[in-house]
Amino acid sequence: MGTALLYLIFSGNRGLWNLYKLHQEKQELSEQVAQLKSDIGRYQAQYQDFQANPSMLEKQAREELNLVKPGEIVYMFTEADPH
């Protein structure tokens, strides 16, 4: 009976090992939640910046997505090889 009791304490559904794993998972999820909340705050601030200054949105779209307006000519320069 002693080994069965030890098995249940350490390995059962509510055993110490299972509780430890659940605690670790809770910690990881809590960290993910904190990171996501931080991301949301950053994106909300960026959204407000874009609302206040639409030219910032255009600038970012041009830089990140290489967008151009109709009729614009794009000149691309490369660095010369020093050798």
Secondary structure as GFF3:
##gff-version 3
##sequence-region A 1 83
A	DSSP	alpha_helix	2	11	.	.	.	ID=ss1
A	DSSP	alpha_helix	16	52	.	.	.	ID=ss2
A	DSSP	alpha_helix	54	65	.	.	.	ID=ss3
###
